Amino acid sequence: MAAPADLLEQLAAATSPDANVPSRRALVIVNPYASTVSDRLRNLVVYALRGRYDVEVDDTQGRGHATEICREAAHEGYDLVIAFGGDGTVSEAAAGLAGSPTPLTCLPGGATNVYCRMLGIPNEIVDATEHLLRLADVWAPRAVDLGVVNGRHFLFSAGLGLDANVVERVDAHPRLKTRLGPYYFTYHAVRVFTRRYVVHPPRLKVTLPGGAALSGVTTIVQNHAPYSYFGRRPLHIAEGATLQSRTLAGAVLRRARPTDMPGIARRILGKRSRALDHRALEGFSNVHRLEVRSLDERALPLQVDGDYLGGVASATFEVAPGALLVVA
């Protein structure tokens, strides 16, 4: 990242107010604890955004606060909410704005920033801020789908099993998460899989519309692709769902065998291979609702958009077509 003085110069250069551009009222929601957010950077970004928007700022104070702030913002009639933080902050903001006429956009402040990238927003903060400034000249909100699990909205993915256990471990050490990035996720994925899933894997059942059922040790459900990123490389697992497809897609890991993992990893990371071609993975797509439940009475760990939510005995997934307005 550039030095603060360089950022200030770049961000200031991006602001050249146009008298013909309406001053839209925007609320910037900042997660001060996000991986790449600092007080200085927060102030620089807000300074730049004021070249095009009538900006107010609110910092989140803990889990769920962004949802509360956004519900109030929709009630007060803001023209735009800008979520500045990681995917968890953006996800909570979307939950608060779902079904409202107030659109959402985002600035990358987290370790991975999956949703910002999905929307086409640059992953570098100066470029992303300039992108948001240009949006004021071409104002075109569009409706996108949200996923829902047990009543909780999600933006792009939710998982029960291995990935949720990994998220739980990674989030327990935020400084290492920031410093090591995707390698820290990989470390815990290998550690959790070999120490827990190979020894005593959970068992779950996924029931699809029409009664078809899949069983395994982990499942992910996606509202869009990719599932995540490893650095700049997208990680593709499930296929078929997009932000406007009005459907969900997903995959089930059928078993916990160490010999399967290298092949699965190569397919997920590869540019010419499909993860679902591996015999240990089974995919599903074009579904509007599905149910997942534990088969061995153990609680299933649940993650939503990279945030660990705890253990559940069962989960019901649905799609909420066009539930969120976005500007990107």
The 8 nearest C-alpha neighbors of each residue, nearest first, counted from 0:
[[1, 2, 123, 6, 3, 124, 35, 125],
 [2, 0, 5, 6, 3, 4, 125, 7],
 [1, 3, 5, 4, 6, 0, 7, 40],
 [4, 2, 6, 5, 7, 1, 40, 39],
 [5, 3, 7, 6, 2, 8, 1, 9],
 [6, 4, 8, 2, 7, 3, 1, 9],
 [7, 5, 3, 9, 4, 8, 10, 1],
 [8, 6, 4, 10, 5, 9, 11, 43],
 [9, 7, 5, 11, 6, 10, 12, 4],
 [10, 8, 6, 12, 7, 11, 5, 13],
 [9, 11, 13, 7, 12, 47, 8, 6],
 [10, 12, 8, 13, 14, 9, 47, 7],
 [13, 11, 9, 10, 14, 8, 15, 7],
 [12, 14, 10, 11, 129, 15, 9, 47],
 [15, 13, 50, 11, 12, 47, 16, 10],
 [14, 16, 50, 13, 17, 12, 51, 11],
 [17, 15, 50, 51, 14, 18, 20, 19],
 [16, 18, 19, 20, 15, 51, 21, 50],
 [17, 19, 20, 16, 21, 22, 15, 51],
 [20, 18, 17, 21, 16, 136, 22, 135],
 [19, 21, 17, 18, 136, 22, 135, 51],
 [22, 20, 23, 19, 18, 135, 51, 52],
 [23, 21, 52, 53, 51, 20, 24, 135],
 [24, 22, 52, 53, 78, 21, 25, 79],
 [23, 25, 53, 78, 77, 52, 54, 22],
 [26, 24, 79, 54, 80, 78, 53, 77],
 [25, 27, 80, 55, 56, 54, 81, 28],
 [28, 26, 81, 56, 80, 82, 55, 29],
 [29, 27, 82, 57, 58, 83, 56, 81],
 [30, 28, 58, 83, 31, 84, 59, 27],
 [29, 31, 84, 59, 32, 33, 58, 83],
 [32, 30, 33, 29, 36, 37, 58, 59],
 [31, 33, 30, 34, 36, 37, 84, 35],
 [34, 32, 84, 36, 109, 30, 31, 35],
 [33, 35, 109, 177, 110, 36, 108, 32],
 [34, 36, 108, 33, 109, 37, 110, 177],
 [37, 35, 33, 108, 34, 31, 40, 41],
 [38, 36, 40, 39, 41, 31, 35, 32],
 [39, 37, 41, 40, 42, 36, 31, 43],
 [38, 40, 42, 41, 37, 43, 3, 36],
 [39, 41, 43, 37, 42, 38, 44, 36],
 [42, 40, 38, 44, 39, 43, 37, 45],
 [41, 43, 45, 39, 40, 44, 46, 38],
 [44, 42, 40, 46, 45, 41, 7, 39],
 [43, 45, 47, 41, 46, 42, 40, 48],
 [44, 46, 48, 42, 47, 43, 41, 49],
 [47, 45, 43, 44, 49, 48, 42, 50],
 [46, 48, 44, 45, 49, 10, 50, 11],
 [49, 47, 45, 50, 46, 51, 52, 44],
 [48, 50, 52, 51, 47, 46, 54, 53],
 [49, 51, 14, 48, 16, 47, 52, 15],
 [52, 50, 49, 48, 16, 132, 22, 135],
 [53, 51, 49, 23, 22, 54, 48, 24],
 [52, 54, 24, 23, 22, 25, 49, 55],
 [55, 53, 25, 52, 26, 49, 24, 56],
 [54, 56, 26, 27, 25, 53, 57, 24],
 [57, 55, 27, 26, 28, 54, 58, 29],
 [56, 58, 28, 29, 27, 59, 55, 26],
 [59, 57, 29, 28, 30, 60, 31, 56],
 [58, 60, 30, 64, 61, 65, 29, 57],
 [61, 59, 64, 58, 62, 30, 65, 31],
 [60, 62, 64, 59, 63, 65, 30, 32],
 [61, 63, 64, 60, 65, 59, 91, 88],
 [62, 64, 66, 65, 61, 91, 67, 59],
 [63, 65, 67, 66, 62, 59, 61, 68],
 [66, 64, 68, 92, 67, 91, 63, 59],
 [67, 65, 95, 91, 92, 69, 64, 63],
 [66, 68, 64, 70, 65, 69, 95, 71],
 [69, 67, 65, 71, 66, 70, 72, 64],
 [70, 68, 72, 95, 66, 71, 67, 92],
 [69, 71, 95, 73, 67, 72, 68, 96],
 [70, 72, 74, 69, 68, 73, 75, 67],
 [73, 71, 69, 75, 74, 70, 77, 68],
 [74, 72, 76, 70, 75, 71, 101, 69],
 [73, 75, 71, 72, 76, 70, 77, 69],
 [76, 74, 72, 73, 77, 71, 70, 78],
 [77, 75, 73, 74, 72, 78, 101, 100],
 [76, 78, 79, 24, 72, 75, 25, 73],
 [79, 77, 24, 25, 23, 101, 76, 102],
 [80, 78, 25, 102, 77, 101, 103, 26],
 [79, 81, 26, 103, 25, 27, 104, 102],
 [82, 80, 27, 104, 105, 103, 28, 26],
 [81, 83, 105, 28, 89, 27, 106, 84],
 [84, 82, 106, 29, 108, 105, 28, 107],
 [85, 83, 108, 30, 33, 109, 88, 107],
 [109, 84, 86, 108, 87, 88, 112, 33],
 [85, 87, 89, 88, 112, 90, 304, 114],
 [86, 88, 90, 85, 89, 306, 304, 91],
 [87, 89, 91, 90, 86, 85, 84, 92],
 [88, 90, 92, 86, 87, 91, 82, 93],
 [91, 89, 87, 93, 92, 88, 86, 154],
 [90, 92, 66, 94, 88, 93, 89, 65],
 [93, 91, 66, 89, 95, 65, 90, 94],
 [94, 92, 96, 90, 95, 91, 97, 89],
 [95, 93, 91, 97, 92, 152, 96, 66],
 [94, 96, 66, 70, 69, 92, 93, 97],
 [95, 97, 93, 99, 94, 69, 70, 98],
 [98, 96, 323, 322, 94, 99, 95, 93],
 [97, 99, 322, 323, 96, 100, 324, 321],
 [98, 100, 96, 101, 97, 73, 323, 324],
 [101, 99, 102, 98, 324, 73, 96, 76],
 [102, 100, 99, 73, 79, 78, 77, 96],
 [103, 101, 324, 325, 79, 326, 100, 80],
 [104, 102, 325, 80, 79, 81, 326, 324],
 [103, 105, 81, 326, 325, 327, 80, 82],
 [106, 104, 82, 81, 83, 115, 107, 89],
 [105, 107, 83, 82, 127, 108, 84, 115],
 [108, 106, 112, 122, 109, 84, 124, 83],
 [109, 107, 84, 35, 85, 36, 83, 33],
 [85, 110, 108, 34, 84, 33, 112, 111],
 [109, 111, 34, 177, 112, 180, 85, 108],
 [110, 112, 113, 109, 228, 85, 86, 230],
 [113, 111, 115, 109, 86, 107, 85, 114],
 [112, 114, 116, 115, 111, 227, 117, 86],
 [115, 113, 117, 116, 112, 118, 86, 155],
 [116, 114, 120, 118, 117, 112, 113, 105],
 [115, 117, 119, 114, 113, 118, 120, 121],
 [118, 116, 114, 119, 115, 113, 120, 224],
 [117, 119, 115, 116, 120, 327, 114, 326],
 [120, 118, 116, 117, 121, 115, 327, 114],
 [119, 121, 115, 116, 118, 127, 122, 327],
 [122, 120, 127, 123, 126, 119, 116, 115],
 [121, 123, 107, 124, 120, 127, 116, 112],
 [124, 122, 121, 126, 125, 127, 107, 0],
 [123, 125, 127, 126, 128, 107, 122, 106],
 [126, 124, 128, 127, 123, 129, 10, 6],
 [127, 125, 129, 128, 124, 123, 121, 130],
 [126, 128, 121, 130, 124, 125, 129, 120],
 [129, 127, 131, 125, 130, 126, 124, 132],
 [128, 130, 132, 126, 131, 127, 13, 125],
 [129, 131, 127, 133, 128, 132, 126, 134],
 [132, 130, 134, 128, 133, 129, 127, 135],
 [131, 133, 129, 134, 130, 135, 51, 128],
 [134, 132, 130, 135, 131, 136, 129, 137],
 [133, 135, 131, 137, 136, 132, 138, 130],
 [134, 136, 133, 137, 138, 132, 51, 20],
 [137, 135, 134, 133, 138, 20, 132, 21],
 [138, 136, 134, 135, 139, 133, 20, 140],
 [137, 139, 135, 134, 136, 140, 326, 133],
 [138, 140, 137, 141, 326, 134, 327, 325],
 [141, 139, 326, 325, 324, 138, 102, 142],
 [142, 140, 324, 325, 139, 143, 326, 323],
 [141, 143, 324, 321, 323, 325, 322, 140],
 [144, 142, 321, 242, 243, 323, 324, 322],
 [145, 143, 320, 321, 242, 322, 319, 243],
 [146, 144, 319, 154, 153, 318, 322, 152],
 [145, 147, 318, 153, 152, 222, 319, 317],
 [146, 148, 152, 317, 151, 316, 150, 153],
 [149, 147, 316, 151, 150, 315, 314, 152],
 [150, 148, 315, 151, 314, 147, 316, 152],
 [149, 151, 148, 147, 152, 315, 316, 317],
 [152, 150, 148, 147, 149, 153, 94, 146],
 [153, 151, 147, 94, 146, 145, 148, 150],
 [152, 154, 146, 147, 145, 90, 155, 303],
 [155, 153, 145, 90, 146, 156, 304, 222],
 [154, 156, 222, 223, 221, 153, 304, 114],
 [157, 155, 221, 304, 220, 222, 303, 154],
 [158, 156, 303, 220, 302, 219, 304, 221],
 [157, 159, 219, 302, 301, 218, 163, 220],
 [158, 160, 301, 218, 300, 217, 299, 163],
 [161, 159, 217, 300, 163, 162, 299, 164],
 [160, 162, 164, 163, 217, 165, 159, 192],
 [161, 163, 165, 164, 160, 166, 158, 159],
 [164, 162, 302, 166, 301, 165, 161, 160],
 [165, 163, 167, 161, 162, 166, 300, 160],
 [164, 166, 162, 168, 163, 167, 188, 187],
 [167, 165, 163, 169, 168, 164, 170, 307],
 [166, 168, 164, 165, 170, 307, 169, 163],
 [169, 167, 165, 171, 166, 170, 164, 187],
 [170, 168, 166, 171, 167, 172, 165, 176],
 [169, 171, 172, 167, 173, 168, 166, 176],
 [170, 172, 168, 169, 173, 167, 166, 176],
 [171, 173, 170, 175, 174, 169, 176, 168],
 [174, 172, 176, 175, 170, 177, 171, 169],
 [175, 173, 177, 176, 172, 178, 34, 179],
 [174, 176, 178, 177, 173, 172, 179, 183],
 [175, 177, 173, 180, 174, 179, 178, 183],
 [178, 176, 174, 175, 34, 180, 179, 110],
 [179, 177, 175, 176, 180, 174, 183, 173],
 [178, 180, 183, 176, 182, 175, 177, 181],
 [179, 181, 176, 177, 182, 183, 178, 110],
 [182, 180, 184, 183, 229, 185, 179, 230],
 [183, 181, 185, 184, 180, 179, 186, 229],
 [182, 184, 186, 181, 185, 179, 180, 176],
 [185, 183, 181, 187, 182, 186, 188, 169],
 [184, 186, 182, 188, 183, 187, 189, 181],
 [187, 185, 183, 189, 184, 188, 182, 190],
 [186, 188, 190, 184, 189, 185, 191, 165],
 [189, 187, 185, 191, 190, 186, 165, 192],
 [190, 188, 192, 187, 186, 191, 193, 185],
 [189, 191, 187, 193, 188, 192, 194, 186],
 [192, 190, 194, 188, 195, 193, 189, 187],
 [191, 193, 196, 189, 190, 195, 194, 188],
 [192, 194, 197, 190, 191, 195, 189, 196],
 [195, 193, 191, 192, 190, 196, 198, 197],
 [196, 194, 198, 191, 192, 197, 199, 193],
 [195, 197, 200, 192, 199, 198, 255, 193],
 [196, 198, 193, 255, 195, 199, 200, 192],
 [199, 197, 195, 196, 200, 194, 193, 192],
 [198, 200, 196, 195, 197, 201, 194, 255],
 [201, 199, 196, 197, 216, 198, 195, 202],
 [202, 200, 216, 199, 203, 295, 297, 196],
 [203, 201, 216, 294, 215, 293, 295, 200],
 [202, 204, 293, 294, 215, 292, 214, 216],
 [203, 205, 214, 292, 291, 213, 206, 293],
 [204, 206, 291, 213, 212, 290, 214, 207],
 [207, 205, 212, 290, 289, 211, 210, 291],
 [206, 208, 289, 211, 210, 212, 209, 205],
 [209, 207, 210, 289, 211, 288, 206, 286],
 [210, 208, 211, 207, 206, 212, 289, 286],
 [209, 211, 208, 207, 206, 212, 289, 205],
 [212, 210, 207, 209, 206, 208, 213, 205],
 [213, 211, 206, 205, 207, 210, 204, 214],
 [214, 212, 205, 204, 206, 215, 211, 251],
 [215, 213, 204, 203, 205, 253, 212, 202],
 [214, 216, 253, 252, 203, 202, 254, 217],
 [215, 217, 202, 201, 252, 203, 254, 253],
 [218, 216, 160, 252, 159, 251, 161, 215],
 [217, 219, 251, 159, 250, 158, 252, 160],
 [218, 220, 158, 249, 250, 157, 159, 221],
 [221, 219, 249, 157, 156, 248, 158, 218],
 [222, 220, 156, 248, 223, 155, 249, 247],
 [221, 223, 155, 247, 240, 146, 156, 241],
 [224, 222, 241, 240, 155, 221, 242, 225],
 [225, 223, 226, 235, 241, 240, 221, 222],
 [224, 226, 235, 227, 234, 233, 223, 236],
 [225, 227, 224, 234, 235, 236, 156, 221],
 [228, 226, 234, 225, 113, 233, 229, 235],
 [229, 227, 233, 234, 232, 230, 231, 111],
 [230, 228, 232, 181, 231, 233, 234, 227],
 [229, 231, 232, 228, 181, 111, 180, 233],
 [230, 232, 229, 228, 233, 111, 122, 234],
 [231, 233, 229, 228, 230, 234, 268, 227],
 [234, 232, 228, 225, 227, 235, 229, 231],
 [235, 233, 227, 228, 267, 225, 226, 268],
 [234, 236, 225, 267, 226, 233, 237, 224],
 [235, 237, 274, 267, 226, 234, 238, 275],
 [238, 236, 249, 250, 248, 282, 235, 221],
 [239, 237, 240, 248, 236, 284, 249, 224],
 [238, 240, 284, 248, 241, 285, 237, 247],
 [241, 239, 223, 247, 248, 222, 244, 246],
 [242, 240, 223, 244, 243, 222, 224, 239],
 [241, 243, 143, 144, 223, 244, 222, 240],
 [242, 244, 143, 241, 245, 144, 321, 320],
 [243, 245, 241, 246, 240, 242, 144, 247],
 [246, 244, 320, 243, 144, 318, 247, 319],
 [247, 245, 287, 285, 286, 244, 240, 318],
 [246, 248, 222, 286, 240, 221, 285, 287],
 [249, 247, 284, 221, 240, 283, 220, 237],
 [250, 248, 220, 237, 283, 219, 221, 282],
 [249, 251, 282, 281, 219, 218, 237, 283],
 [250, 252, 218, 281, 280, 217, 253, 215],
 [253, 251, 280, 217, 215, 254, 216, 279],
 [252, 254, 215, 279, 251, 216, 280, 214],
 [255, 253, 215, 252, 216, 256, 279, 200],
 [256, 254, 197, 196, 257, 200, 216, 253],
 [255, 257, 258, 259, 254, 197, 260, 196],
 [258, 256, 259, 260, 255, 197, 193, 261],
 [257, 259, 256, 260, 261, 262, 255, 263],
 [260, 258, 257, 256, 262, 261, 263, 279],
 [259, 261, 263, 262, 257, 258, 264, 256],
 [262, 260, 264, 263, 259, 265, 258, 257],
 [261, 263, 265, 264, 260, 259, 266, 277],
 [262, 264, 260, 266, 265, 261, 274, 267],
 [263, 265, 267, 261, 266, 262, 260, 268],
 [266, 264, 262, 268, 263, 267, 269, 261],
 [265, 267, 274, 269, 272, 263, 264, 268],
 [268, 266, 264, 274, 234, 235, 265, 269],
 [269, 267, 265, 266, 234, 264, 270, 232],
 [270, 268, 266, 272, 265, 267, 271, 273],
 [269, 271, 272, 268, 266, 267, 273, 233],
 [272, 270, 269, 273, 266, 268, 267, 274],
 [271, 273, 266, 269, 270, 274, 267, 276],
 [274, 272, 275, 276, 266, 267, 271, 236],
 [273, 275, 266, 267, 276, 236, 277, 263],
 [274, 276, 277, 273, 280, 281, 282, 236],
 [277, 275, 274, 273, 278, 280, 272, 266],
 [278, 276, 275, 279, 280, 274, 263, 262],
 [277, 279, 280, 276, 281, 275, 253, 259],
 [280, 278, 253, 277, 252, 254, 281, 259],
 [281, 279, 252, 278, 275, 251, 277, 253],
 [282, 280, 251, 250, 275, 252, 279, 283],
 [281, 283, 250, 249, 275, 251, 237, 280],
 [282, 284, 249, 248, 250, 281, 285, 237],
 [283, 285, 248, 286, 239, 247, 249, 238],
 [284, 286, 246, 247, 248, 239, 287, 240],
 [287, 285, 247, 246, 284, 288, 248, 208],
 [288, 286, 246, 318, 317, 247, 285, 289],
 [287, 289, 317, 316, 286, 208, 318, 290],
 [290, 288, 207, 316, 206, 315, 208, 317],
 [289, 291, 315, 206, 205, 314, 316, 292],
 [290, 292, 205, 314, 313, 204, 206, 315],
 [293, 291, 313, 204, 203, 312, 314, 294],
 [292, 294, 203, 312, 295, 296, 202, 313],
 [293, 295, 203, 202, 296, 292, 204, 297],
 [294, 296, 297, 293, 202, 201, 203, 298],
 [297, 295, 293, 294, 298, 312, 299, 202],
 [298, 296, 295, 299, 293, 312, 201, 294],
 [299, 297, 312, 311, 310, 300, 296, 293],
 [298, 300, 310, 311, 160, 159, 312, 301],
 [301, 299, 310, 160, 159, 309, 163, 164],
 [302, 300, 159, 163, 308, 309, 158, 310],
 [303, 301, 307, 163, 306, 158, 157, 308],
 [302, 304, 157, 306, 305, 153, 156, 307],
 [305, 303, 156, 306, 157, 87, 86, 153],
 [304, 306, 303, 302, 166, 87, 307, 86],
 [307, 305, 303, 302, 304, 87, 308, 166],
 [306, 308, 302, 167, 309, 166, 301, 163],
 [309, 307, 302, 301, 306, 310, 303, 300],
 [310, 308, 300, 301, 307, 311, 302, 299],
 [309, 311, 300, 298, 299, 301, 308, 312],
 [312, 310, 298, 299, 313, 300, 309, 301],
 [311, 313, 298, 293, 292, 299, 310, 297],
 [314, 312, 292, 311, 291, 293, 315, 290],
 [313, 315, 291, 290, 149, 292, 148, 316],
 [314, 316, 290, 149, 148, 289, 291, 317],
 [317, 315, 148, 289, 288, 147, 290, 314],
 [318, 316, 288, 147, 287, 146, 148, 319],
 [317, 319, 146, 287, 147, 320, 145, 246],
 [318, 320, 145, 322, 144, 146, 321, 317],
 [321, 319, 144, 245, 322, 318, 145, 143],
 [322, 320, 144, 143, 142, 323, 319, 243],
 [321, 323, 98, 97, 320, 144, 319, 145],
 [324, 322, 97, 143, 142, 321, 98, 325],
 [323, 325, 142, 102, 141, 140, 103, 143],
 [326, 324, 103, 102, 140, 141, 104, 323],
 [325, 327, 140, 104, 103, 102, 139, 141],
 [326, 118, 104, 325, 120, 119, 134, 131]]
